[in-house]
Structures are given as C-alpha cells and as structure tokens.
Amino acid sequence: MQTNNHKIVDYDEVLDAKFGKEGTPSRIEAEEKAYAFYTGQIIEQARKKAGMTQAKLAEKIGSNKSYISRIETGRTEPKVSTFYRIVSSLGLSVELT
C-alpha cells in the first residue's frame, strides 16, 4: 500500500497530475466515469436495501440482469428515462432543486 507519509496534499493537484487539468478532455472523461460509478453504487445499495435481485429489478424495468450489472459497476450509464424507471421500481424518487 502506498502512503504519502502523512503529508497534507492538495487533491486538485493529484487529479491534475493523474487526469489532466480541469476542463481538459481527459479530466472530463475521468469525471464522467467517476459519476457513472458513483451512480451505479447508489443504485446497487438501494436495490439491496429494497431486498431486490438484479434479475428482479431488470424484470421490473423491462431489461435484463446483465444491463443492471453494467449500470451498478459504472460500465453503462442509463438514459434518463431508464434511470427514472429504476428509481421508481426501487420505491425512490428524484428531487431536482
């Protein structure tokens, strides 16, 4: 395991070094992948909390288990309409403010 010897680090500098400056294509791509992964994790946690399998969720939204798996691992981002079907099937709601 790599450590930084307990030195305080500017995390923006770490991201800049690894993915490029903010606004660059490589940084935007990395951020999009991170958001997709995070969204997938939220869906997975909500599905498990609802006591639902991937197969059952897929059935409820008219899809298949592998699609739900790809969403939960961040490999696929659902369309907005599909996202709302997933959220609704899990008994959740989305609030835009």
Protein Blocks (a to p, Z undefined) as FASTA:
>chain_A
ZZehhpacdfklmmmmmnopehiaklmmmmmmmmmmmmmmmmmmmmmmnopafklmmmmn
opafklmmmmmnopaccdfklmmmmmmmnopacddZZ
